[in-house]
Amino acid sequence: MEGTRLRILQLLQKHSNENVEGLAREIALAPATIRRHLDILQRDRLVAFVEVRKKTGRPEYSYYLTEEGHESLPKDYDGLLNQVIQELAGLTAKDTVRRDGRQILELLFERLAGKLGNEYEERLQGRDLRDRLSTLMGLLTERDFSPEAQVTDGTLELTLLNCPFRSVALGNDAVCALDAHLISSILHRDVARDVWIHKGDAACVYSAPVDDRDAEALARL
């Protein structure tokens, strides 16, 4: 999908619920045009709506992505499967001792994230947080996580609007260890996950404290 309807899906992914007027402002198109596109997206079962009750005036509707709508956005299940199989093949008997299935999965995803992070570590050696975040944002964008970053009150917040492994993550959150370890590895600091798609949130949000110097540098990104 491309063009206006893709933009609508991306905005609904970001805002969870939005009305026609809000979408029209964001995309700079007439509300009537947005309604026509929404009709098509509803027909294709990618978008649904709920009525928002108002005391006066015409009824208003709030639109949101269906599960089919979420799945229509970029996903990489094949890539994930290939990586997991390759990593499984490299496990030794020692790796699995006293680990249950979930712990083995978390180990796999931690190692996958570590390998990817190591590919960038040589070029990032000695670089500051600003350069590391810039590299991370490029990598996450390339891997279809649709990342956004901001610094608020001394905290770096990294939002991943899209999950390339959404249906897998909803069924088993062990896969979430992949992006968590990748972010920590490249930023060289521990991050906390405050908001989580697995728990029904619209996005995954990670945070890490930053000092005043880092906050000033990140503001120039």
TIVEXMAR-134655 format. One line per 3 residues: number of its first residue (from 1); their letters; for each residue y, x, z of C-alpha. Coordinates in Angstrom, 2 decimals. Layout:
! residues N
NUM> A> Y X Z | ...
END
This chain:
! residues 221
1> MEG> 0.00 0.00 0.00 | 3.53 1.16 -0.72 | 7.13 -0.02 -0.89
4> TRL> 8.62 -2.80 1.21 | 5.38 -4.22 2.56 | 4.27 -0.80 3.79
7> RIL> 7.67 -0.39 5.47 | 7.24 -3.76 7.18 | 3.81 -2.74 8.50
10> QLL> 5.23 0.54 9.80 | 8.10 -1.23 11.57 | 5.76 -3.76 13.17
13> QKH> 3.55 -0.89 14.26 | 6.57 0.72 15.93 | 8.14 -2.35 17.49
16> SNE> 5.00 -4.46 18.10 | 6.91 -7.70 17.65 | 9.90 -8.29 15.38
19> NVE> 11.63 -11.23 13.74 | 12.74 -11.63 10.13 | 16.36 -10.77 10.88
22> GLA> 15.39 -7.56 12.66 | 13.16 -6.47 9.79 | 15.89 -7.34 7.29
25> REI> 18.40 -5.14 9.14 | 15.99 -2.21 9.33 | 15.03 -2.36 5.65
28> ALA> 18.44 -3.50 4.35 | 17.07 -6.46 2.41 | 17.88 -10.16 2.51
31> PAT> 15.92 -12.24 5.06 | 14.57 -14.42 2.23 | 13.08 -11.32 0.58
34> IRR> 11.50 -10.22 3.84 | 9.97 -13.69 4.29 | 8.33 -13.49 0.87
37> HLD> 6.77 -10.14 1.73 | 5.63 -11.48 5.12 | 3.98 -14.43 3.40
40> ILQ> 1.91 -12.02 1.31 | 1.02 -9.90 4.35 | -0.05 -13.04 6.21
43> RDR> -2.15 -14.13 3.26 | -3.88 -10.76 3.36 | -4.39 -11.14 7.14
46> LVA> -2.42 -8.00 7.91 | 0.35 -9.77 9.84 | 0.46 -12.78 12.14
49> FVE> 3.22 -14.48 14.12 | 3.98 -16.48 17.24 | 6.75 -18.98 17.71
52> VRK> 9.52 -17.93 20.07 | 10.90 -20.93 21.87 | 14.66 -21.37 21.86
55> KTG> 16.78 -23.96 23.63 | 18.70 -24.85 20.47 | 18.60 -24.20 16.75
58> RPE> 15.76 -23.58 14.36 | 12.50 -22.13 15.66 | 12.20 -18.37 15.52
61> YSY> 9.02 -16.42 14.82 | 7.96 -13.02 16.07 | 5.65 -11.07 13.75
64> YLT> 3.01 -8.53 14.74 | 0.20 -6.53 13.17 | -3.32 -7.93 13.21
67> EEG> -6.21 -5.54 13.72 | -6.65 -5.54 9.93 | -2.98 -4.60 9.68
70> HES> -3.45 -1.63 11.99 | -6.51 -0.54 10.02 | -4.58 -0.74 6.73
73> LPK> -2.39 2.15 7.88 | -3.63 5.76 7.44 | -7.02 6.46 9.03
76> DYD> -9.33 9.49 8.90 | -12.72 8.36 10.16 | -14.56 10.49 7.58
79> GLL> -12.69 13.61 8.67 | -13.41 12.90 12.32 | -17.11 12.36 11.63
82> NQV> -17.39 15.60 9.67 | -15.66 17.60 12.41 | -17.81 16.09 15.16
85> IQE> -21.05 16.75 13.25 | -20.09 20.38 12.64 | -19.18 20.88 16.27
88> LAG> -22.36 19.17 17.45 | -24.41 21.53 15.32 | -22.85 24.45 17.19
91> LTA> -23.67 23.21 20.68 | -26.14 25.21 22.73 | -28.48 24.07 25.47
94> KDT> -26.08 25.66 27.97 | -23.23 23.48 26.69 | -25.10 20.28 27.56
97> VRR> -26.47 21.23 30.97 | -25.31 18.75 33.63 | -23.06 16.95 31.18
100> DGR> -23.44 13.28 30.32 | -22.70 11.86 26.88 | -19.01 11.28 27.56
103> QIL> -18.52 14.79 28.94 | -20.19 16.25 25.86 | -17.86 14.23 23.62
106> ELL> -14.82 15.42 25.56 | -16.06 19.01 25.24 | -16.40 18.55 21.46
109> FER> -12.88 17.18 21.07 | -11.43 19.84 23.35 | -13.03 22.55 21.20
112> LAG> -11.86 20.91 17.97 | -8.30 20.79 19.29 | -8.57 24.39 20.47
115> KLG> -9.70 25.61 17.06 | -6.84 23.83 15.34 | -4.35 25.11 17.89
118> NEY> -5.63 28.67 17.47 | -4.88 28.52 13.75 | -1.20 28.21 14.66
121> EER> -1.08 30.41 17.75 | -0.59 33.71 15.91 | 2.53 32.50 14.11
124> LQG> 3.84 30.87 17.31 | 3.34 33.89 19.54 | 6.54 34.45 21.49
127> RDL> 8.24 31.34 20.06 | 10.16 28.93 22.26 | 9.45 25.26 22.91
130> RDR> 11.75 24.19 20.10 | 9.72 26.07 17.47 | 6.44 24.94 18.98
133> LST> 7.50 21.30 18.95 | 8.72 21.58 15.37 | 5.33 22.99 14.33
136> LMG> 3.49 20.32 16.31 | 5.51 17.51 14.72 | 4.69 18.84 11.26
139> LLT> 0.99 19.07 12.08 | 0.84 15.58 13.61 | 2.71 14.14 10.63
142> ERD> 0.29 15.83 8.24 | -2.61 14.31 10.18 | -1.03 10.79 10.03
145> FSP> -0.14 10.35 13.70 | 3.43 9.24 12.79 | 4.99 11.21 15.67
148> EAQ> 8.44 10.77 17.19 | 9.98 13.00 19.87 | 12.92 12.65 22.22
151> VTD> 14.21 14.21 25.41 | 15.29 11.83 28.17 | 16.36 12.82 31.68
154> GTL> 14.68 16.21 31.54 | 11.44 14.89 30.04 | 10.10 15.48 26.56
157> ELT> 8.48 12.29 25.27 | 6.18 12.49 22.27 | 5.18 9.15 20.76
160> LLN> 2.24 8.83 18.36 | 2.80 5.55 16.53 | -0.38 5.70 14.46
163> CPF> -3.90 6.58 15.55 | -6.00 7.91 12.64 | -9.09 7.11 14.75
166> RSV> -7.93 3.76 16.15 | -11.15 1.72 16.06 | -13.13 4.67 17.47
169> ALG> -10.59 5.20 20.26 | -10.61 1.50 21.18 | -14.37 1.69 21.60
172> NDA> -14.52 5.07 23.34 | -11.43 6.81 24.67 | -13.17 10.21 24.73
175> VCA> -11.75 10.76 21.23 | -8.27 10.68 22.78 | -9.00 14.10 24.25
178> LDA> -8.47 15.50 20.75 | -4.75 14.77 20.44 | -4.12 15.41 24.15
181> HLI> -5.62 18.93 23.99 | -3.96 19.63 20.63 | -0.51 18.76 21.98
184> SSI> -1.02 20.84 25.13 | -2.41 23.76 23.13 | 0.51 24.03 20.72
187> LHR> 3.28 23.27 23.23 | 1.72 25.65 25.76 | 2.20 23.24 28.63
190> DVA> 0.41 20.40 30.36 | 1.29 16.92 29.16 | 0.73 13.53 30.76
193> RDV> -0.26 10.44 28.79 | 1.93 7.57 30.00 | 1.22 4.92 27.36
196> WIH> -2.11 4.50 25.62 | -3.34 2.57 22.56 | -6.79 2.42 24.19
199> KGD> -5.27 0.30 26.97 | -3.61 -2.12 24.58 | -0.25 -0.41 24.18
202> AAC> 1.42 -0.18 20.78 | 1.39 3.63 20.74 | 0.31 6.69 22.70
205> VYS> 3.11 8.43 24.56 | 2.82 11.90 26.08 | 5.40 13.50 28.34
208> APV> 6.21 16.92 29.74 | 9.10 18.11 31.91 | 11.62 20.47 30.28
211> DDR> 14.40 22.55 31.77 | 18.05 22.26 30.74 | 17.84 25.14 28.25
214> DAE> 14.83 23.66 26.48 | 16.40 20.19 26.51 | 19.52 21.54 24.82
217> ALA> 17.48 23.38 22.19 | 15.27 20.34 21.49 | 18.33 18.15 21.04
220> RL> 19.14 20.18 17.90 | 15.83 19.36 16.22
END
